[in-house]
């Protein structure tokens, strides 16, 4: 993988099967549903009804959004043990009720540890809630979409005027607005997206966004731009994603660990893999037919989510055969550099 950036010219072999099985993905989501059924607050007298407490005993809108997304996926997937289960619909409605109670008058939610009445944190929550709503609409569960509509419409009105804290938040909010607009069209939402896009995408000649956050906010930005590209039918927004993912290929150690020394955010000097990039890598592997992205998508397969597969059904297509490579030399990464240099000796499918 450290030499992946040198593989783009390799001719792909025939398509092969996926690096994950749908049975495993469904089973993992169903296991998460079982845990949520045990931990979600259901007491009608509790102000936290519909949420799930975190490790500190806090009840956030983020937890209720996770309930909605995870349970909606199992509710509609034909291979799920919870397919059509009325209990899940009841629990999703509980989560929707908590989300509405957690909203301020302006439509925002709080990130309880630091940001209050926060548009960008509302955007992050909308990503999960809108995913649940569109998955339900696509797969024949309109009751779920209806239950989540009040929260999403109110959030959209707030996000159409709210501000941001950091560079990636512009794209978090814009992609959330694109998701809401897909469900409940509103010209105000698209106008706000256009205002943010008018600032230009903050990507440099090395394929790095301003924050250079290889484990966290590059992932967030790639996802956000791809969501906007697909839902607004603006293919030009895919190009920065493509450039950033090609840069990522030069920022992987031999064992697949991501280089984080260049980050300007809290993931600097932390350790992790490319699993968070599974969605954009797989989308580009399928649409571009690129063996490099197929290779990287296979390495990122731990990041596959059932709800994403249900929303973007093209992701279930077979990928091109991942390429393999052998390297002879490589230079250790230097903090002042943006690439790991390698020499590719040979590459074989």
C-alpha positions, 0 to 999 in steps of 0.5 A: 500500500505504501507504493499505491500512488505508483499503480495508477497506470497498471491495467486492471484485470477482470472484475472480482467480488467484493472484499466484504459480504452483505451477510456480515454487514447486515449481521453487524448492523443487526448486532448494533440494533440489539445493543441499542434496543437495550440501551435506548431510554424508553421511560415515557416520563424521562426527558431523555426518552429516545436517546442513548446515554454515552460513557459520561451519562450524557444524552445527545442528539447524536445518539438519537441520530445513530438510533434512527440510522442504524434501526432504519437500515435493519428495518428495511433490509430483506436479510435483516432479522429485524425486517419490518419489525414494528418495535424498530419503528416505535423506537425510531419515533422515540428517537425522532421525538428526542431530536425535536426536543433537543433542537433550539428555536433556531433548529440547532442542537448542542454538542454537549462537551463544547459547542452549544446551539451549533450549526455545524454540529447540527449538520453532523447530526443531519447526516445520520438522520437524513440518511435514515429518512432517504433509506426509508423512502427508497426502500418502502418505509415512509413512516420513518421519513415522516417521523424524521421530517419535522426535525430535518425541515427545522434544521434545514431552515437553521442551516440555511443561515447559520455559520461555521467554526472550521474550514470543513464545516462549510462542507458539512453544512452544505452536504447536510443541506443537500440531503435535506433538499433531496427529501424536502426541496427548498430553494433556500437550502441550495442558495446557501450551498452556493454561497459556501461553494462560492468561497472555493474548495480549499484544496492545494496542489498536493491534494490536501485540504486546509486542515490536512487532517488525514484521519478525520477531516479529510474523511469528512470533507471527501464524504461531504463533497461526494454527497453534494456531487451526487445529490445536486448532480454536480460532478465537478465536486468529485474532482477534489475528492479524487485528488485528495484520495490520490494524495492519500495513497502516498501517505500510507505506511507499509502496514496501511497505517495513515501518516498523520504528522501533516495534520493541523487538527487533533488527529496529528500524531495519532494512529489509524487506518483508511477505513473511514474513507471506504465510502468515497474510495468505493464510489470512485472505484466503481464509477472510475473503474480505477484499480488504485481506488479498488485496492484502497477500497479493499483495504478500507472495507472495515468501514462499510455501513449498511445504511450507505449500501442501501442509499448508494446501491451502486456501491454493491457492484463488483470492483476491479481486481486490486493491484499488488506491488513490490517496492525496493526502496522507500524514504521515511516520511519527513514532517516537512514533506507531503509525500512518501517517496517509493520506487515501484519495481513491479506490479501484478494483478 
